[in-house]
Amino acid sequence: AQSVAQPEDQVNVAEGNPLTVKCTYSVSGNPYLFWYVQYPNRGLQFLLKYITGDNLVKGSYGFEAEFNKSQTSFHLKKPSALVSDSALYFCAVRGPYSSASKIIFGSGTRLSIRP
Amino acid sequence: GAGVSQSPSNKVTEKGKDVELRCDPISGHTALYWYRQSLGQGLEFLIYFQGNSAPDKSGLPSDRFSAERTGGSVSTLTIQRTQQEDSAVYLCASNPGDRTDTQYFGPGTRLTVL
């Protein structure tokens, strides 16, 4: 069975500092990994995804994520946080096998950037 | 183009009543998902459609929950005999159907069971 974990309910970072939001996964075979963001009172939006190739994936709003197969992780990062990055972030995973494999989401991490 | 739409946006109902939630996916998207999000919490997978069939219904919490999809398009999630613990935001998402595709989410239906 596939699963995804976000070990931190909340991450607090000062504006201008680097940020990391952690995600680990479990899936048979090579995973497809995604990050989504949910701003207050807005729908979920796609940030970036890893399918294959370069382990460092760049996405929207200056975010990037690094796929680490040995650690089964896909942590979200940004070199310099903005107050406007404050939101709820979700990691998601889908297994490669079977057309019926579903996309499942982690429990979410609330990112709070203080001025 | 039009995104994923859901209706109603808000639904308040009394305990024990049945409710129907509707999702209109993006035209041409063959995959459709239903998720539930309790206040400020994570996304709980409910059911997934590929075309009109549902390969995975494992997330439906109980037999009070059912969903159907017709014409490979509109989907309806029905909750019978609603309970207070059913209160949540119900999110629908669609994608073109390839397993590498990103999800396009609707705005959600906020269900409140009194």
Boltz contact constraints between the chains, C-beta under 6 A:
constraints:
  - contact:
      token1: [A, 32]
      token2: [B, 100]
      max_distance: 6.0
  - contact:
      token1: [A, 43]
      token2: [B, 105]
      max_distance: 6.0
  - contact:
      token1: [A, 43]
      token2: [B, 107]
      max_distance: 6.0
  - contact:
      token1: [A, 44]
      token2: [B, 105]
      max_distance: 6.0
  - contact:
      token1: [A, 46]
      token2: [B, 102]
      max_distance: 6.0
  - contact:
      token1: [A, 51]
      token2: [B, 100]
      max_distance: 6.0
  - contact:
      token1: [A, 94]
      token2: [B, 99]
      max_distance: 6.0
  - contact:
      token1: [A, 100]
      token2: [B, 55]
      max_distance: 6.0
  - contact:
      token1: [A, 100]
      token2: [B, 56]
      max_distance: 6.0
  - contact:
      token1: [A, 102]
      token2: [B, 48]
      max_distance: 6.0
  - contact:
      token1: [A, 102]
      token2: [B, 56]
      max_distance: 6.0
  - contact:
      token1: [A, 104]
      token2: [B, 45]
      max_distance: 6.0
  - contact:
      token1: [A, 105]
      token2: [B, 43]
      max_distance: 6.0
  - contact:
      token1: [A, 107]
      token2: [B, 42]
      max_distance: 6.0
  - contact:
      token1: [A, 108]
      token2: [B, 42]
      max_distance: 6.0
